[in-house]
Amino acid sequence: MCIFHDPRRAADGRRARRMGGISRSRTAAVLPPAALVNPLRNTQDVSTLLAESINQVRRGELGHLASILLGALQQGPLEERLARLEAALLAAGTTQQ
């Protein structure tokens, strides 16, 4: 078992957690206050932002975001399909407002 799951090493695990919180090797990456706001109106906007952010992760500038992008990429086609279905229903006059 690892240090965090071995009951016999509980004190070591607590000490490691405490030291990890105290001695971060680098500060969190944040945007400066004057940075432009990136509008996120749809899944394409979100996917674009996440793709850019993943490249920043690869350069060591941000934390892990690949799984978030994967979710956005999977949701995009569903959002587009729903929009087409809503448009078809609206054209057929069968929607409720």
Helices and strands as residue ranges (DSSP letters): G 7-9, H 10-22, H 43-58, H 66-92
